[in-house]
Amino acid sequence: MLEKLKKVLLNVYIIGFLTYGYVYANYTPAHDGMMTVKHNQYWEMSVGRFVVMYYGRFRGLVEAPWLIGALSLLYIGLSVWLTMEVLDIKFEPWKITTISLIYVLNISFIATTCVYIFCLDVLALGLLLAIVSVYFCTKGNKWYYYLIATFSMAFSLGLYQIYIAVAVGLYLILMLKELIDGEKIADIIRVTIYRMLSLVLSGGIYFVLVKVFQKLSGVNPYQGNAYENIGNILDSSFFDIIRLIPTSFVQVIKYLFLDYTYTTRIPDVINLLIFIVGVALWIMLLKKKFTSASQWILAIIVAVIFPIGINCISLLTKGSITQLMTFSYQLMYILALFPALYCFEDIKLFERKIKTSVIVLPLMLLLSFFVYRFANDLFYYQKLVGEGTQTTMTNIVYDIERNSEYNPDEKTIVVLGNQPKSFSQDYEMRWLLGNTAGVTTQGTTITYNEVFNWYLKYVLGRNYPYTYDSEVVDELSAMQEVIDMPTYPKDGYCKVIGDYLVIKLSE
């Protein structure tokens, strides 16, 4: 077991540090990731992520990128290892590499690393706990195995609510594996129902735990329109979910073939080749293994519903999906290549036997190169944007502190106007990299009012009195003296008016 784990971790750490090492050593705080110190995560608690606050106390107060990266790759490596154990995939070098590439190189972890690195290890641990749940639900028949499985999934949901879709995807792949192994269809359906019911039970326990921990923390449930809001799930009717099924299916297909995720169409073409190879391998395997029409029918049904299964979270969030929530889509690659990963060592092509690894691994390596290239282009661009933002903010701090009328013990800072519009710089690659995690096209790492304050506080160490109060903002905005003020960067944009230091930006 340890030898297998060592091989997996070696693969994951090499791929991970090659891809993300630049960020781990050169992280640029941006957007929501500007808060570089972990406080009590009451907002996380309010949207149902009750484990995050306690995990943060284990990991430490400072959001240290290298530590977060090392922990994240450990959790991802353990996830790869358990996935191979669950699916009975042999620990051959090319298979380890293929699944490691699938798990490490994806837009979900790229976007998280780029902008939300403070929760990268949280997401990776959520993934691990979801797969731990699948492992214990499938690898034993002791009552405590099912107990561990149920609570592992509940705690995975308590870290981030998306990885239940990974469990659904793995259970569907297991259905196909059991069909290949010749198990009875009735037994396969019965066991799968039990597995899915265990997820429902985990969801029930999760809701109870959320209420308990919110009560203990004195935190009220979030009432806004965030996609993570538990209220969104509870408010969804059965017919709402049915109406979202086509959307859920299309989102996965777009992710693979239409979204232009990695700034070139080449990955889309490679994806097409991978899935053509996958379909061909499945047809050859099933013709060899299946003896009845019912086996074919069940296999086709599983294949058709698979995209919906791995995107079931979309059904619960009213179709709202961000890049951070797309990790489960990566299971499409495992589904497509499962015949080669599980049992098809070679195929007969043009009267010659060819190893499936010779076909599959080069395609995955080629695809991974373009994902790797995109990631490092993005990370370097973000570093440049961060340096541009630092120049802007340093100038503003200089203007604040040289203002003879400003005394931080007496005056409170109010920012009026649009931060991204005012601070945005015209980088040549700004539009090339797309709108990754909502910040790439901004041309600045400051995206809204609170982030401006966080930059002053956490990056520049200026803990000025600051207010976002809407009544204060509206009152000042209506004053003729403020209306007549120039906007940044023109002289006079920073001015003391009454009890406030007003910083006026472009509208």
C-alpha positions in Angstrom: 0.0 0.0 0.0 2.7 2.5 1.0 4.6 1.7 -2.3 1.5 2.6 -4.3 0.9 5.8 -2.3 4.5 6.8 -2.7 4.3 6.5 -6.5 1.1 8.5 -6.6 2.4 11.3 -4.4 5.6 11.6 -6.4 3.5 12.0 -9.6 1.1 14.5 -8.0 3.8 16.6 -6.4 5.9 16.8 -9.6 2.9 17.8 -11.7 1.6 20.1 -9.0 4.8 22.0 -8.4 5.6 22.3 -12.1 2.1 23.8 -12.6 1.5 25.8 -9.5 4.9 26.3 -8.0 5.2 29.8 -9.4 2.1 30.9 -7.5 3.2 29.1 -4.3 6.4 31.2 -4.3 5.0 34.4 -5.9 1.3 34.6 -4.9 -0.4 37.9 -5.7 -3.3 38.7 -3.4 -6.3 39.5 -5.6 -10.1 39.9 -5.3 -11.5 37.8 -2.4 -8.0 36.4 -1.9 -6.8 39.8 -0.6 -7.5 38.8 3.0 -4.1 37.1 3.8 -5.0 36.3 7.4 -7.7 33.8 8.4 -10.1 35.2 10.9 -13.2 33.4 12.2 -14.9 32.4 9.0 -18.4 33.5 10.0 -19.4 34.1 6.4 -18.3 30.6 5.5 -20.3 29.3 8.4 -23.4 31.3 7.3 -23.4 29.6 3.9 -23.1 26.1 5.4 -19.3 25.5 5.4 -19.2 24.8 9.1 -15.8 22.9 9.0 -13.8 25.7 7.5 -13.4 27.7 10.7 -12.1 24.7 12.6 -9.8 23.5 9.8 -8.4 27.0 9.6 -7.3 26.7 13.3 -5.4 23.5 12.4 -3.7 25.0 9.3 -2.8 28.3 10.9 -3.8 31.9 11.0 -1.6 33.1 8.0 -2.7 32.2 4.5 0.8 31.0 3.6 0.8 30.0 -0.2 3.6 27.4 0.0 2.1 25.7 3.0 -1.4 25.7 1.4 0.1 24.3 -1.8 2.0 21.5 -0.1 -1.2 20.5 1.9 -3.4 20.8 -1.2 -1.1 18.4 -3.3 -1.1 16.0 -0.4 -4.9 15.9 -0.3 -5.1 15.6 -4.1 -2.5 12.8 -4.1 -4.5 10.9 -1.5 -7.6 11.4 -3.6 -5.8 10.0 -6.7 -4.7 7.0 -4.7 -8.1 6.3 -3.3 -9.8 6.7 -6.7 -7.6 4.1 -8.1 -8.3 1.8 -5.2 -12.1 2.4 -5.5 -12.1 1.6 -9.3 -9.6 -1.3 -9.0 -7.2 0.4 -11.4 -3.7 -1.1 -11.4 -1.0 1.2 -10.1 1.0 1.1 -13.4 3.1 4.3 -14.0 1.1 5.5 -17.1 -2.2 5.0 -15.3 -0.9 6.9 -12.2 0.3 9.7 -14.4 -3.0 9.9 -16.4 -5.2 10.1 -13.3 -2.8 12.5 -11.6 -3.0 14.8 -14.7 -6.8 14.7 -14.6 -7.0 15.6 -10.9 -4.2 18.2 -10.8 -4.6 20.1 -14.1 -8.1 21.6 -14.4 -9.7 25.0 -14.4 -11.2 24.5 -11.0 -7.9 24.3 -9.2 -6.2 26.8 -11.5 -8.8 29.5 -10.8 -8.7 28.7 -7.1 -4.9 28.9 -7.0 -4.9 32.2 -8.9 -7.5 34.1 -6.9 -8.7 32.1 -3.9 -5.6 30.3 -2.7 -6.7 30.8 0.9 -9.3 28.1 0.3 -7.3 25.8 -2.1 -6.5 23.3 0.5 -10.0 23.5 1.9 -11.4 22.4 -1.5 -8.7 19.7 -1.9 -9.6 18.3 1.5 -13.3 18.4 0.6 -12.5 16.4 -2.5 -10.5 13.9 -0.4 -13.3 13.4 2.1 -15.8 12.8 -0.6 -13.6 10.0 -2.1 -13.0 8.6 1.4 -16.8 8.4 1.7 -16.9 6.4 -1.6 -14.1 4.2 -0.5 -15.7 3.1 2.8 -19.1 2.8 1.2 -17.8 0.3 -1.4 -14.9 -1.5 0.2 -16.5 -3.2 3.2 -19.7 -4.4 4.8 -19.1 -3.5 8.4 -21.6 -1.1 9.9 -18.8 1.4 10.9 -17.6 1.5 7.3 -21.0 3.0 6.3 -20.9 5.3 9.4 -17.4 6.6 8.3 -18.7 7.0 4.7 -21.8 9.0 5.8 -19.9 11.4 8.0 -17.0 11.8 5.6 -19.4 13.1 3.0 -21.2 15.3 5.5 -17.9 16.9 6.5 -16.9 17.2 2.8 -20.1 19.2 2.3 -19.1 21.3 5.3 -15.9 22.3 3.6 -17.4 23.0 0.2 -20.7 21.7 -1.1 -19.7 20.6 -4.6 -17.8 17.3 -4.2 -20.9 15.2 -3.6 -21.0 15.3 -7.5 -17.6 13.5 -7.5 -19.1 10.7 -5.4 -22.1 10.4 -7.8 -19.7 10.2 -10.7 -17.6 7.5 -9.1 -20.7 5.5 -8.2 -21.9 5.6 -11.9 -18.5 4.5 -13.1 -18.6 1.6 -10.6 -21.9 0.6 -12.1 -20.2 0.2 -15.5 -17.3 -1.6 -13.9 -19.6 -4.1 -12.2 -21.4 -4.6 -15.6 -18.0 -5.4 -17.1 -17.2 -7.8 -14.3 -20.4 -9.7 -15.1 -22.4 -9.0 -11.9 -26.2 -9.3 -12.1 -28.0 -6.2 -13.2 -30.5 -6.4 -10.3 -27.6 -6.5 -7.8 -25.9 -3.6 -9.5 -29.0 -1.5 -9.4 -29.8 -2.4 -5.8 -26.3 -1.6 -4.6 -26.2 1.7 -6.5 -29.5 2.7 -4.9 -28.0 2.0 -1.5 -25.0 4.1 -2.3 -27.1 7.0 -3.5 -29.2 6.8 -0.4 -26.1 7.0 1.7 -25.4 10.4 0.0 -28.9 11.5 0.8 -28.3 10.5 4.4 -25.1 12.4 4.4 -26.9 15.4 3.2 -29.4 15.1 6.0 -26.7 14.8 8.6 -24.9 17.8 7.0 -28.0 20.0 7.3 -28.3 19.1 11.0 -24.6 19.8 11.6 -24.9 23.1 9.9 -27.7 24.2 12.2 -25.8 22.9 15.3 -22.6 24.7 14.5 -24.3 27.9 13.4 -26.1 27.9 16.7 -22.9 27.3 18.6 -21.1 30.1 16.7 -24.0 32.5 17.0 -24.1 32.8 13.2 -27.4 33.3 11.3 -27.9 31.5 7.9 -26.9 33.6 4.9 -30.0 35.2 3.4 -28.5 36.6 0.2 -28.5 35.1 -3.3 -25.1 33.4 -3.2 -25.0 30.1 -5.1 -23.9 28.4 -1.9 -26.9 29.6 0.0 -28.6 26.5 1.5 -31.9 28.4 1.2 -31.5 28.1 -2.6 -31.5 24.3 -2.3 -34.4 24.3 0.1 -36.4 26.6 -2.1 -36.0 24.5 -5.2 -39.0 22.5 -6.2 -39.0 19.1 -7.9 -40.1 20.8 -11.1 -37.3 23.4 -10.8 -34.8 20.5 -10.7 -36.4 18.7 -13.7 -36.2 21.9 -15.8 -32.5 22.3 -15.0 -31.6 18.8 -16.3 -30.9 20.0 -19.9 -28.9 22.9 -18.5 -26.8 20.6 -16.3 -26.0 18.3 -19.3 -25.1 21.2 -21.6 -22.8 22.8 -19.0 -20.6 19.7 -19.0 -20.5 19.5 -22.8 -19.6 23.2 -23.1 -16.8 22.7 -20.6 -15.2 20.0 -22.7 -15.7 21.3 -26.2 -17.1 24.9 -26.4 -16.0 27.1 -23.6 -12.6 28.2 -24.9 -11.4 27.7 -21.4 -7.6 27.5 -22.0 -7.4 30.3 -24.7 -7.0 28.0 -27.6 -9.2 25.6 -29.5 -6.4 22.9 -29.5 -7.6 21.4 -26.1 -11.1 21.1 -27.6 -9.8 19.1 -30.5 -7.7 16.9 -28.2 -10.7 16.4 -26.0 -12.7 15.3 -29.1 -9.9 12.8 -30.0 -9.8 11.5 -26.4 -13.6 10.9 -26.5 -13.5 9.3 -29.9 -10.8 6.9 -28.6 -12.9 6.3 -25.5 -16.1 5.5 -27.3 -14.1 3.1 -29.6 -12.6 1.4 -26.6 -15.9 1.1 -24.8 -17.6 -0.5 -27.9 -14.8 -3.0 -28.3 -14.9 -3.9 -24.6 -18.6 -4.2 -24.3 -18.8 -6.3 -27.5 -16.3 -8.6 -25.8 -17.9 -8.7 -22.4 -21.7 -8.3 -22.8 -24.0 -11.1 -23.6 -27.5 -9.6 -23.3 -29.4 -6.5 -24.5 -30.2 -5.5 -20.9 -26.5 -5.0 -20.2 -26.2 -2.7 -23.3 -29.3 -0.8 -22.3 -28.1 -0.2 -18.7 -24.6 0.9 -19.9 -26.1 3.4 -22.4 -28.4 4.8 -19.7 -25.5 5.3 -17.3 -23.4 7.0 -20.1 -26.2 9.4 -21.0 -27.0 10.4 -17.4 -23.3 10.6 -16.4 -22.9 14.3 -17.3 -26.0 15.1 -15.3 -24.7 13.1 -12.4 -21.3 14.8 -12.2 -23.1 18.2 -12.5 -25.8 17.4 -10.0 -24.7 20.4 -8.0 -26.1 22.6 -10.8 -29.5 21.2 -10.1 -29.2 22.3 -6.5 -27.9 25.8 -7.2 -30.5 26.7 -9.8 -28.0 26.4 -12.6 -25.4 28.7 -11.1 -22.0 27.3 -11.7 -18.6 29.0 -11.3 -15.2 27.7 -12.4 -14.4 26.6 -8.9 -17.3 24.2 -9.0 -16.3 22.2 -12.1 -13.8 19.7 -10.7 -16.3 16.8 -11.0 -16.4 17.4 -14.8 -12.9 15.9 -14.9 -14.5 12.5 -14.3 -15.6 12.6 -17.9 -12.0 11.7 -18.8 -11.9 8.8 -16.4 -15.2 7.5 -17.8 -14.0 7.8 -21.4 -10.7 6.1 -20.7 -11.9 3.6 -18.2 -11.6 0.6 -20.5 -7.9 1.3 -20.9 -7.4 2.2 -17.3 -9.2 -0.9 -16.0 -8.7 -3.9 -18.2 -7.9 -3.2 -21.9 -4.1 -3.5 -21.9 -3.9 -3.6 -25.7 -6.1 -3.5 -28.8 -5.8 -5.0 -32.3 -5.3 -2.3 -34.9 -4.4 -3.0 -38.6 -3.6 -6.6 -37.7 -1.2 -5.5 -35.0 -1.5 -5.4 -31.2 -1.0 -1.9 -29.8 -0.9 -1.1 -26.1 -3.7 1.3 -25.1 -1.1 3.3 -23.1 0.6 4.3 -26.4 -2.6 5.9 -27.5 -4.0 7.3 -24.3 -1.0 8.7 -22.5 0.3 10.9 -25.4 -3.1 12.5 -25.8 -3.3 13.2 -22.1 0.2 14.6 -22.0 -0.5 16.9 -25.0 -3.8 18.1 -23.5 -2.0 18.7 -20.2 0.7 20.8 -21.8 -1.9 23.3 -23.0 -3.6 23.4 -19.6 -0.1 23.8 -18.0 0.8 26.5 -20.4 -2.4 28.4 -19.8 -2.0 28.1 -16.0 1.5 29.6 -16.0 0.6 32.3 -18.5 -2.3 33.3 -16.2 -0.2 33.2 -13.0 2.5 35.4 -14.5 -0.1 37.8 -15.8 -1.7 38.0 -12.4 1.7 38.8 -10.9 2.1 41.8 -13.3 -1.4 43.0 -12.5 -0.6 42.8 -8.8 2.5 44.9 -9.3 0.5 47.5 -11.3 -2.1 47.6 -8.5 0.6 48.0 -5.9 1.9 51.1 -7.7 -1.6 52.6 -7.8 -2.3 51.8 -4.1 1.1 53.1 -3.0 0.4 56.4 -4.7 -3.0 56.6 -3.0 -1.4 55.9 0.4 1.1 58.6 -0.3 -1.7 61.1 -1.1 -3.6 60.1 2.1 -0.6 60.5 4.4 0.6 63.8 3.0 -2.9 65.3 3.4 -2.3 67.7 6.3 -6.0 67.7 7.2 -6.2 64.0 7.7 -5.8 62.5 11.1 -6.7 58.8 11.3 -7.8 59.2 14.9 -10.4 61.7 13.9 -11.3 61.0 10.2 -12.8 57.9 8.5 -12.0 57.0 4.9 -14.8 56.7 2.4 -14.3 55.6 -1.2 -16.8 56.8 -3.8 -16.9 55.4 -7.3 -15.9 52.3 -9.3 -12.6 50.7 -8.2 -12.0 48.4 -11.2 -12.8 51.1 -13.7 -10.5 53.6 -11.9 -7.5 51.3 -11.3 -7.6 49.1 -14.4 -4.5 49.0 -16.4 -4.4 48.3 -20.2 -2.4 45.1 -20.2 -1.8 43.6 -23.7 -2.7 40.1 -22.6 -5.8 41.3 -20.6 -8.4 39.9 -22.9 -6.3 36.9 -24.2 -6.7 34.9 -21.0 -10.4 35.2 -20.6 -12.4 36.0 -17.5 -10.8 33.4 -15.2 -12.4 33.5 -11.7 -13.8 36.9 -12.6 -10.6 38.9 -12.3 -8.5 38.4 -15.4 -10.1 41.1 -17.6 -10.3 43.6 -14.8 -6.7 44.8 -15.2 -6.5 45.3 -11.4 -6.6 43.0 -8.4 -9.0 45.4 -6.6 -12.5 44.5 -7.6 -14.8 46.1 -5.0 -14.9 48.4 -2.0 -14.0 45.9 0.7 -11.1 44.6 -1.3 -9.7 48.2 -1.4 -9.8 48.2 2.4 -8.3 44.7 2.6 -5.4 45.8 0.4 -4.6 48.8 2.6 -4.9 46.6 5.7 -3.4 43.2 4.8 -0.9 44.1 2.0 0.3 47.6 2.9 -0.3 47.3 6.6 -2.4 50.5 6.8 -5.3 49.9 9.2 -7.1 53.2 8.6 -10.6 53.8 9.9 -12.8 52.9 6.9 -16.5 52.7 6.3 -18.7 51.2 3.5 -22.0 52.5 5.1 -24.4 53.1 2.3 -26.1 56.0 4.0 -22.7 57.8 4.4 -21.8 57.1 0.8 -25.2 58.4 -0.5 -25.0 61.5 1.7 -21.5 62.4 0.6 -22.2 61.6 -3.0 -25.1 64.1 -3.0 -23.0 67.0 -1.6 -22.1 69.6 -4.2 -18.5 69.8 -2.8 -18.1 66.1 -3.6 -19.7 66.4 -7.0 -17.3 69.1 -7.9 -14.2 67.0 -6.9 -12.0 65.6 -9.6 -11.6 61.8 -9.8 -8.4 59.7 -9.3 -5.7 60.3 -10.4 -6.3 64.0 -10.8 -5.1 66.4 -8.1 -7.8 66.9 -5.5 -9.4 63.5 -5.7 -8.5 62.9 -2.0 -10.1 65.5 0.3 -11.2 65.9 3.9 -14.9 66.8 4.1 -16.4 66.9 7.6 -15.6 63.8 9.5 -14.4 61.9 6.4 -11.5 61.6 4.0 -13.2 61.2 0.7 -11.4 59.3 -2.1 -13.3 59.9 -5.3 -12.9 57.5 -8.2 -14.5 57.3 -11.7 -18.1 56.2 -11.8 
